[in-house]
Amino acid sequence: MLRDLTIQNYRCFKDFHIDELARVNLIVGQNNSGKTTFLEAIYLLVQQQNIQALFDVLNGRGEMSQIQTQLASDQAVNRTKYQFEHIFYGHQLTPDLSIYIQSQKEEQLSLKIQANPINQQVVIPIAEELETRFLAWELIACYNQKATVKISLLRDASVAHLVSSQLTERNNNYLSLVGSSQDNFNFMKNTAVVFNQMAVLWDAITLTPKEESVVAALQILEPDVERISFTSNPTTNSGILIKIRGQNHPVPLGSMGDGMRRILSIAMAAVSSENGFLLVDEIDTGLYYQTQTDMWRLIFETAQQLNVQVFATTHSWDCIAAFQEALEQSQDSSVGKLFRLSRRGEDIRAVEYTPDELSVAVRQSIEVR
């Protein structure tokens, strides 16, 4: 579990530190205060030795585009253009500016991303032909000061090809922190989770005790839910079926509203993150405010039972009030904390609210967002 986090030169964070993280952490703040960036930084850090996480972040931001390149044989080849410069503070590749994301408590866990200008040629195989390009930059990702991955960028410093992937040493400290599998990290955006992603999670949940937790989550919105099933039809409306008490035929999930799909996604991601991390951006999306206390209560219980550390963001006062109410009802009030990201110019800092301070703020309607 992460106890602290330092972020330097990653997007809007020039020099940021947060300490005393809890099992469940709710991150609030105004627009452009860095909430989503904070989740991204954790995602990149805990995905040790997995450079695909960086591409996932760029894809999620839309910092990529499809372009066509005409080869000598007149064959058109589609390529993905990634805008790596935007992950650096100041939105530009600079050789003396490195990204640092690290945690120093419990276990040493770190990631350094550096951009180096280079002057050489490389031959890249493309569609059974070879193409030689002059390289301008090389990104080097160093995990825990041991494992290194290199990404070579083409001349415009945006079009990337994974030319070499060199892991110099296995990160045993990381493995002891979160286990040997990288399948226990789930990063949920505020967009709908597609059917195929949910179906993969369900394969590991069905006919296990975790299935009961997922059904219990759906019962927050519909108390008469008895079972859930995935079919071979991958459409949004009919691929997921719900058995309702007293009804002879299953009901498509899509006919029950966006809230049911959202709570199902959160519950499935939570129970699939055992011994790992769950990151949820705008966790209250699609959920009626009166159901959010039950949602937080379920998250607290799941996080404690399955050893999951949760980081979630919200803009909603109702979500904050529900978080506080569920925390007050919990047997262990230390399970959750609220942090507000406060931005003044280039400086972003984290303001921690203890359970008592949060309780006072909610009762007196003191603004903490």
C-alpha positions as CSV (number, residue, x, y, z in Angstrom):
1,M,0.0,0.0,0.0
2,L,1.3,3.5,-0.9
3,R,1.8,5.6,2.2
4,D,3.1,8.7,0.4
5,L,3.7,10.0,-3.1
6,T,6.0,12.5,-4.7
7,I,5.4,13.8,-8.2
8,Q,7.9,16.1,-10.0
9,N,7.6,17.6,-13.5
10,Y,4.6,15.4,-14.5
11,R,2.0,17.5,-16.4
12,C,0.8,20.2,-14.0
13,F,2.8,18.9,-11.0
14,K,6.1,20.7,-10.7
15,D,7.0,19.5,-7.2
16,F,4.2,17.8,-5.3
17,H,4.1,15.6,-2.2
18,I,1.3,13.9,-0.4
19,D,1.8,11.9,2.9
20,E,-0.2,9.7,5.2
21,L,-2.3,8.1,2.5
22,A,-5.1,5.8,3.7
23,R,-6.7,2.6,2.5
24,V,-9.4,4.6,0.7
25,N,-8.6,8.1,-0.5
26,L,-11.0,10.6,-1.9
27,I,-9.3,13.4,-3.9
28,V,-11.2,16.7,-4.4
29,G,-10.4,20.1,-5.9
30,Q,-11.3,22.6,-8.5
31,N,-11.1,22.1,-12.2
32,N,-7.5,21.9,-13.4
33,S,-6.2,21.2,-9.9
34,G,-4.6,18.0,-11.0
35,K,-7.0,15.3,-9.8
36,T,-6.9,13.1,-12.9
37,T,-3.2,13.7,-13.3
38,F,-2.7,12.5,-9.7
39,L,-4.5,9.2,-10.6
40,E,-2.4,8.9,-13.7
41,A,0.8,9.3,-11.7
42,I,-0.2,6.4,-9.4
43,Y,-1.1,4.3,-12.4
44,L,2.3,4.8,-14.0
45,L,4.1,4.1,-10.7
46,V,2.4,0.9,-9.7
47,Q,2.5,-0.5,-13.3
48,Q,6.2,-1.2,-12.8
49,Q,8.1,-2.4,-15.8
50,N,5.0,-2.1,-18.0
51,I,5.7,0.7,-20.5
52,Q,2.2,0.1,-22.0
53,A,0.8,2.1,-19.1
54,L,2.3,5.2,-20.6
55,F,0.6,4.6,-23.9
56,D,-2.6,3.9,-22.0
57,V,-2.4,7.3,-20.4
58,L,-1.8,9.1,-23.7
59,N,-4.7,7.2,-25.3
60,G,-7.0,8.1,-22.4
61,R,-6.2,11.8,-22.9
62,G,-6.6,11.7,-26.6
63,E,-3.0,12.7,-27.0
64,M,-2.6,10.6,-30.1
65,S,-3.9,10.5,-33.7
66,Q,-3.8,8.1,-36.6
67,I,-1.7,9.2,-39.6
68,Q,-0.9,7.5,-42.9
69,T,2.6,7.1,-44.3
70,Q,3.2,6.3,-48.0
71,L,6.0,3.8,-48.5
72,A,8.1,3.5,-51.6
73,S,5.9,0.7,-52.8
74,D,2.9,3.2,-52.7
75,Q,1.5,1.2,-49.9
76,A,-0.2,3.3,-47.2
77,V,0.6,2.3,-43.6
78,N,-1.4,3.6,-40.6
79,R,0.6,4.8,-37.7
80,T,-0.2,6.2,-34.3
81,K,1.2,9.6,-33.5
82,Y,1.7,10.1,-29.7
83,Q,2.2,13.5,-28.2
84,F,4.7,12.6,-25.5
85,E,5.7,16.2,-24.9
86,H,2.5,16.8,-22.9
87,I,3.4,14.5,-20.1
88,F,6.3,16.8,-19.1
89,Y,5.8,20.0,-17.1
90,G,5.6,22.9,-19.6
91,H,4.4,20.6,-22.4
92,Q,7.8,20.2,-24.1
93,L,10.6,17.7,-24.3
94,T,13.6,19.1,-22.5
95,P,16.8,17.1,-21.8
96,D,17.3,18.6,-18.4
97,L,13.7,18.0,-17.2
98,S,13.0,14.6,-15.9
99,I,9.7,13.2,-14.5
100,Y,10.0,11.6,-11.0
101,I,7.1,9.7,-9.4
102,Q,8.0,7.8,-6.3
103,S,7.0,6.5,-2.8
104,Q,9.6,6.2,-0.1
105,K,7.7,4.7,2.8
106,E,7.1,0.9,3.3
107,E,8.9,-0.1,0.1
108,Q,11.1,1.9,-2.3
109,L,9.0,2.4,-5.4
110,S,10.0,4.9,-8.1
111,L,9.7,5.8,-11.8
112,K,11.9,8.3,-13.7
113,I,11.1,9.3,-17.3
114,Q,13.8,11.3,-19.1
115,A,14.0,12.6,-22.7
116,N,17.4,12.5,-24.3
117,P,18.3,14.0,-27.7
118,I,20.1,11.5,-29.8
119,N,21.8,11.6,-33.2
120,Q,21.7,8.3,-35.0
121,Q,19.8,6.2,-37.5
122,V,17.6,3.2,-36.9
123,V,16.0,0.7,-39.3
124,I,12.3,0.0,-38.5
125,P,10.5,-2.9,-40.1
126,I,7.1,-1.7,-41.5
127,A,4.8,-3.9,-43.5
128,E,7.5,-6.2,-44.8
129,E,9.7,-3.3,-45.8
130,L,12.5,-1.5,-44.0
131,E,12.4,2.2,-43.4
132,T,15.3,4.2,-42.0
133,R,14.6,7.4,-40.1
134,F,16.7,9.9,-38.3
135,L,15.9,9.9,-34.6
136,A,15.7,13.1,-32.6
137,W,14.7,11.9,-29.1
138,E,14.8,8.9,-26.8
139,L,12.5,8.5,-23.8
140,I,14.1,6.4,-21.0
141,A,11.8,5.1,-18.3
142,C,13.8,3.8,-15.3
143,Y,11.8,1.7,-12.7
144,N,13.1,1.6,-9.1
145,Q,16.5,2.7,-10.4
146,K,17.0,-0.7,-11.9
147,A,14.7,-1.7,-14.7
148,T,15.0,0.4,-17.9
149,V,12.8,0.7,-20.9
150,K,13.7,2.8,-23.9
151,I,11.3,4.4,-26.4
152,S,12.7,5.9,-29.6
153,L,10.9,8.9,-31.2
154,L,11.1,9.8,-34.9
155,R,12.2,13.1,-36.3
156,D,9.1,15.2,-35.3
157,A,9.5,13.9,-31.7
158,S,5.9,12.8,-31.6
159,V,5.6,9.6,-33.7
160,A,6.8,6.8,-31.4
161,H,7.8,3.2,-32.1
162,L,8.9,0.8,-29.3
163,V,12.3,0.1,-30.9
164,S,13.8,-1.5,-27.8
165,S,12.5,-2.7,-24.5
166,Q,15.3,-3.6,-22.1
167,L,14.5,-4.6,-18.5
168,T,17.8,-4.7,-16.8
169,E,16.7,-6.2,-13.5
170,R,13.6,-7.6,-11.9
171,N,12.1,-5.3,-9.3
172,N,11.7,-7.6,-6.3
173,N,10.8,-4.8,-3.9
174,Y,7.8,-4.0,-6.1
175,L,6.7,-7.6,-6.3
176,S,6.7,-7.9,-2.5
177,L,4.6,-4.8,-2.3
178,V,1.7,-5.7,-4.6
179,G,2.2,-9.4,-5.6
180,S,3.4,-11.0,-8.8
181,S,0.5,-10.3,-11.0
182,Q,-0.2,-7.0,-12.9
183,D,-3.8,-7.9,-13.3
184,N,-4.8,-6.3,-9.9
185,F,-4.7,-2.7,-11.1
186,N,-7.9,-1.1,-12.4
187,F,-8.1,2.5,-13.6
188,M,-11.7,3.6,-14.3
189,K,-12.3,6.8,-16.2
190,N,-15.6,8.6,-16.1
191,T,-16.6,7.0,-19.4
192,A,-18.5,3.8,-19.7
193,V,-16.5,0.6,-19.4
194,V,-16.9,-1.5,-22.6
195,F,-18.5,-4.9,-22.6
196,N,-15.3,-6.8,-23.4
197,Q,-13.5,-5.3,-20.5
198,M,-16.3,-6.2,-18.1
199,A,-16.6,-9.7,-19.5
200,V,-12.9,-10.4,-18.9
201,L,-13.3,-9.2,-15.2
202,W,-16.4,-11.4,-14.8
203,D,-14.6,-14.5,-16.0
204,A,-12.5,-14.3,-12.8
205,I,-15.4,-13.4,-10.6
206,T,-18.2,-15.8,-11.5
207,L,-18.9,-18.7,-9.1
208,T,-16.6,-17.3,-6.5
209,P,-17.4,-15.4,-3.2
210,K,-16.6,-12.2,-5.1
211,E,-19.8,-12.7,-7.1
212,E,-21.8,-12.1,-4.0
213,S,-20.1,-8.7,-3.4
214,V,-21.0,-7.7,-7.0
215,V,-24.6,-8.7,-6.6
216,A,-24.7,-6.8,-3.3
217,A,-23.5,-3.7,-5.1
218,L,-26.3,-3.9,-7.6
219,Q,-28.8,-4.3,-4.8
220,I,-27.9,-0.8,-3.7
221,L,-29.9,0.5,-6.6
222,E,-32.3,-2.5,-7.1
223,P,-32.8,-4.6,-3.9
224,D,-34.5,-7.4,-5.9
225,V,-31.4,-8.3,-8.0
226,E,-30.6,-12.0,-7.5
227,R,-28.0,-12.9,-10.1
228,I,-26.1,-11.5,-13.0
229,S,-24.9,-13.2,-16.2
230,F,-22.9,-12.3,-19.3
231,T,-23.9,-13.7,-22.7
232,S,-22.1,-14.2,-26.0
233,N,-23.8,-11.1,-27.4
234,P,-21.3,-8.3,-26.9
235,T,-23.8,-5.4,-27.4
236,T,-24.2,-2.8,-24.7
237,N,-27.8,-3.4,-24.0
238,S,-28.2,-7.2,-24.2
239,G,-24.8,-8.6,-23.3
240,I,-25.3,-8.3,-19.6
241,L,-28.4,-9.8,-18.0
242,I,-29.9,-9.3,-14.5
243,K,-32.2,-11.8,-12.7
244,I,-34.9,-9.8,-10.8
245,R,-36.8,-11.5,-7.9
246,G,-40.3,-12.4,-9.0
247,Q,-39.6,-12.1,-12.8
248,N,-39.4,-15.2,-14.9
249,H,-37.1,-13.7,-17.6
250,P,-33.8,-11.8,-17.2
251,V,-33.6,-8.1,-17.8
252,P,-30.9,-6.5,-19.9
253,L,-28.6,-4.3,-17.8
254,G,-28.9,-1.5,-20.4
255,S,-32.6,-1.2,-19.7
256,M,-32.0,-0.4,-16.1
257,G,-30.2,2.9,-16.4
258,D,-26.6,4.2,-16.4
259,G,-26.4,4.0,-12.6
260,M,-26.7,0.2,-12.6
261,R,-23.9,-0.1,-15.2
262,R,-21.7,2.3,-13.2
263,I,-22.1,0.6,-9.9
264,L,-21.5,-2.8,-11.6
265,S,-18.3,-1.5,-13.1
266,I,-17.0,-0.1,-9.8
267,A,-17.9,-3.3,-7.9
268,M,-16.3,-5.6,-10.5
269,A,-13.2,-3.5,-10.6
270,A,-12.9,-3.4,-6.8
271,V,-13.2,-7.1,-6.2
272,S,-10.8,-7.7,-9.2
273,S,-8.1,-5.5,-7.5
274,E,-7.3,-7.8,-4.6
275,N,-3.8,-7.0,-3.2
276,G,-3.6,-4.1,-5.7
277,F,-5.0,-0.7,-6.6
278,L,-8.3,0.7,-7.7
279,L,-8.3,4.2,-9.3
280,V,-11.7,5.8,-10.2
281,D,-12.0,9.2,-11.8
282,E,-15.3,11.0,-10.9
283,I,-16.6,8.1,-8.9
284,D,-20.1,9.5,-8.5
285,T,-20.8,9.7,-12.2
286,G,-24.3,8.4,-12.9
287,L,-25.1,7.6,-9.3
288,Y,-28.0,9.2,-7.4
289,Y,-26.8,10.9,-4.3
290,Q,-29.0,8.9,-1.9
291,T,-27.2,5.7,-3.0
292,Q,-23.7,7.0,-2.6
293,T,-23.3,6.3,1.1
294,D,-24.1,2.6,0.5
295,M,-21.5,2.6,-2.4
296,W,-18.8,4.0,-0.1
297,R,-19.7,1.5,2.6
298,L,-19.2,-1.3,0.1
299,I,-15.9,0.1,-1.1
300,F,-14.6,0.4,2.5
301,E,-15.5,-3.2,3.2
302,T,-14.1,-4.5,0.0
303,A,-10.9,-2.6,0.4
304,Q,-10.3,-3.9,3.8
305,Q,-11.3,-7.5,3.1
306,L,-9.3,-7.8,-0.2
307,N,-6.4,-5.6,0.6
308,V,-7.2,-3.0,-2.1
309,Q,-6.0,0.6,-1.9
310,V,-8.5,2.9,-3.5
311,F,-8.0,6.4,-5.0
312,A,-11.1,8.2,-6.3
313,T,-11.9,11.8,-7.4
314,T,-15.1,13.8,-7.3
315,H,-16.5,17.3,-7.9
316,S,-19.7,16.5,-6.0
317,W,-20.6,17.8,-2.5
318,D,-23.1,15.0,-2.2
319,C,-20.3,12.4,-2.8
320,I,-18.2,14.1,-0.2
321,A,-21.1,14.0,2.3
322,A,-21.8,10.4,1.6
323,F,-18.1,9.5,2.0
324,Q,-18.1,11.2,5.4
325,E,-21.3,9.5,6.5
326,A,-20.0,6.0,5.5
327,L,-16.6,6.8,7.2
328,E,-18.4,7.8,10.4
329,Q,-20.3,4.5,10.3
330,S,-17.2,2.4,9.8
331,Q,-15.7,0.5,12.7
332,D,-12.2,1.9,11.7
333,S,-12.4,5.6,10.8
334,S,-8.8,5.5,9.6
335,V,-9.8,3.4,6.6
336,G,-10.6,6.6,4.6
337,K,-9.2,10.1,4.1
338,L,-10.2,13.1,2.0
339,F,-7.5,15.2,0.4
340,R,-8.1,18.6,-1.3
341,L,-5.7,19.6,-4.1
342,S,-5.2,23.3,-3.7
343,R,-3.5,25.2,-6.6
344,R,-1.9,28.6,-6.5
345,G,-0.1,29.5,-9.6
346,E,2.4,26.7,-10.3
347,D,2.2,25.4,-6.8
348,I,-0.2,22.5,-6.0
349,R,-0.4,21.1,-2.5
350,A,-2.5,18.5,-0.8
351,V,-4.7,19.5,2.2
352,E,-5.6,16.6,4.4
353,Y,-8.9,16.3,6.3
354,T,-9.0,14.0,9.2
355,P,-12.3,12.2,9.9
356,D,-13.2,14.7,12.7
357,E,-12.4,17.7,10.5
358,L,-14.4,16.3,7.6
359,S,-17.3,15.6,9.9
360,V,-17.3,19.3,11.1
361,A,-17.0,20.5,7.5
362,V,-19.9,18.5,6.3
363,R,-22.2,19.4,9.3
364,Q,-21.4,23.1,8.9
365,S,-21.4,23.0,5.0
366,I,-17.8,24.3,4.9
367,E,-16.6,24.1,1.3
368,V,-13.8,21.5,0.9
369,R,-14.0,20.9,-2.9
